[in-house]
Amino acid sequence: MRQHKSSFIIKHFIQLLTIIIILFQIELSAGEHPRLLFDQTDIPELRTKLAREPFQSMFHLIEKGTGSTFYSSTDYVVDHQAVNAGFMYVLTGDTSWAIQAKTLSESLIDLAEWGDKSIKGLRSYMHAKAVALTYDFCFSAWSETFRKKVSEKLKIQADMIHDYGGTQQNTNAASNWQGNRFSAAGLCYLVIDTPFDAAKLKNCWQKVVLYCQENMGDSPDSRGWNIEGIGYTTYPFGQFIGAYGIAQARQDSTKDLRYHIESVRWLPWTIYANGCRIENNGYIGLHPDFGDDNANLCGEGTFGLAFYYCFEEFLPGLKFWYDKLVGKEGDQRYDQFRHGAIYGYLYYPEALTAVNPMQIPKWTDGFFDTGGNGYFTYRNDYQDQDDIVAQMYIKLRGNKGHNGPDALSFRIFGLNTPWAVGGGRYGLKLNGHDAYKSSMNTLYPFDPESAELKTNGNSGTIIHFEQWTDKSGYVISQIRQNNLGVDLHKRWFVSDFSHINGDAEAVFIIGDTSQNGFFWQICTLECCPIRIDEANQTFIITGADSSTLLGRVLYPQGNLEMQARKRIRGSNISYQGMSYDENNYLHFQSRDGDYLVTLSLAKKGQKHPELGCYGNWPGDFYVVNSKKNSSIALFSDKVQKTYPNGIDTVPSTEKTGFTLNENYPNPFNQETFFSYSIAETGPVELKIFNLLGQLIYSFSVPEEAAGSHLLKWNGCTREGDLLPTGVYLYQLTAGNMSQTKKLIILR
């Protein structure tokens, strides 16, 4: 009897505890909306932006995004119309936008496929995310009855996504499917006002963190490159992970992706790091890519989200390149595809001074990704169509998710031309294998069109690398067997922008040793013709505006059996108003699997350097230009560049004399000190901003002497009012140098 009574008490205690938990969840979830990306108190400031550029232009694009004719594809049109209409209601207060958003949202939640685990996962994620954002934006305008219906429907969809994920999903933890899946479910749980299992929201956070760790690597030296390629950075981050990360941090500041995994602060930077101002079917932008090779520069909101996620030091550089690619000096589309312009509207730092990214040391330090997936970037500038970007992919972490056989492969874009490209995506077949596998800029054990290719996901390793003072440099890498079956493949990749090799804009050197790499290959877009001069062991690729890439084969000597042909791509690429579905390619042979090739890039009318060589390859080998008295020496474990003024071995991280230190104390209550150094006497300005980019306070010195200096600030506005607790930015500008850091006030 006593035992039965104890069981009765325990049973009812558990029931009571369950009720308390449910009530607690209701209390947590209920409350004012919007709350995912901003709250009610932010709306007045968002509306004041309407009178200023670039927000006015963004506003008009968001308005256009509410119409079905705005989209070139039928995929997810209703989803993005709903989100754009919902945000229009936020910006205008006009309930007609909320009514339109209601109609669109209702058409989604009433679909027979809603909550159906047999539907394609991505389709379910997109519907869930779109309705969650729209519900949050329009909450105050919708009736209580409709709000309840939407909230309950979102819980059904979130539970299905969390528990099952839908069909066709890649279940690898590093796959963007998993990042999208748990971000979509997490957004739903964070926005609904219906009781839900709190453990599921916790699991969403853990799964998104795991995705980030598995995809980009959790080393402090990871630079945020997506293991599946740039095309699989833009839509997952722009459509799902970016919004979820913001919403989760707003609900629980201990769960902030920016500070939980450092590579996340680099992730949106990668969209900017290698983006080129190449005319792309009405847009201004292409980028070299690996993995599934999507070269089209479409951020889907990632350009704007970068202002929220990236390091504060990057903000002036991000603003500079945002304006030139997608903003007022670029295609003026403000990354509006789907509903991307919303994030530009929310986070664009209008008050910050834009700075060329090449002047930001941390930015260019990020070109060498030694702790992530192994992207090595060489770039001459961020300005215009003369910019040149070369990338070498070491593939340090092997295959995860789905991606291509790219280890020890390279890409070269610049002078308004994609010179060395990949092969597109999987799908189209060539002799029984995916066509893109045949189009890597690497070594093959046989003619890739002669038989089926057997690929693997092996990882490369770094032997040595260095960045020279002009931002060029080199990397030496190797792999036990490359992804296409070449054993003991070792590659030297040198990028030189110094003009010591004549008038050419750049010189690249690719050296290879291998056991059975009997075919060396370079692929370019089909609009770039390749001409062979086998007698002189050269080839030339002609690009836009008659610029040229000249290749010289320095090793091997003799009959190379050079061939230049076309082959299908795995997917097309848009360039200068045309869509191309074929590549031109060149390959030649070596009996011992070793090669040494130089590539010089010149504008129309420029002369290519007359490069010679001496030494033994492989071994100590010198590429020389006798007219310029310069040479680049390739040794087994390093590369050395020599020119008339000496040997360039000083890395670009050498101090410039311009330094902005972290304020002290930080956080602070009463006062803080800023210490900085400048290299030359001149005007200096220190500005304080809030996170909306509004100027709070500024110090200005018309003539500051070179050397170290100290400034004190009492945490007040220009009017003398104490600033509230919060995070603020401070930016030091001296001459053409600028740097930005973060401070915290605690009252």
Secondary structure, 3 states (H helix, E strand, C coil): CHHHHHHHHHHHHHHHHHHHHHHHHHHHHCCCCCCCCCCHHHHHHHHHHHHCCCHHHHHHHHHHCCCHHHCCCCCCHHHHHHHHHHHHHHHHCCHHHHHHHHHHHHHHHCCCCCCCCCCEHHHHHHHHHHHHHHHHHHCCCCCHHHHHHHHHHHHHHHHHHHHCCCECCCCCCCCHHHHHHHHHHHHHHHHCCCCCCHHHHHHHHHHHHHHHHHHHCCCCCCCCCCCCCCHHHHHHHHHHHHHHHHHHHHHCCCCCHHHHCCHHHHCCHHHHHCCEEEEECCEEEECCCCCCCCCECCCCCHHHHHHHHCCHHHHHHHHHHHHHHCCCCCCCCCCCCCCCHHHHHHHCCCCCCCCCHHHCHHHHHCCECCCCCCEEEEECCCCCCCCEEEEEECCCCCCCCCCCCCCCEEEEEECCEEEECCCCCCCCEECCEEHHHHCCCCEECCCCCCCCCCCCCCCCEEEEEEECCCCCEEEEEEEEECCCCCEEEEEEEEEECCCCCCCCCEEEEEEEECCCCCEEEEEEECCCCEEEEHHHCEEEEECHHHCEEEEEEEECCCCCCCEEEEEEEEEEEEECCEEEEEEEEEEEECCCCCEEEEEEEECCCCCCCCCEEEECCCCCEEEEECCCCEEEEECCCCEEEEECCEEECCCCCCCCCCEECCCECCCECCCEEEEEEECCCEEEEEEEECCCCCEEEEEEEEEECCEEEEEEECCECCCCCECCCEEEEEEEEECCEEEEEEEEECC
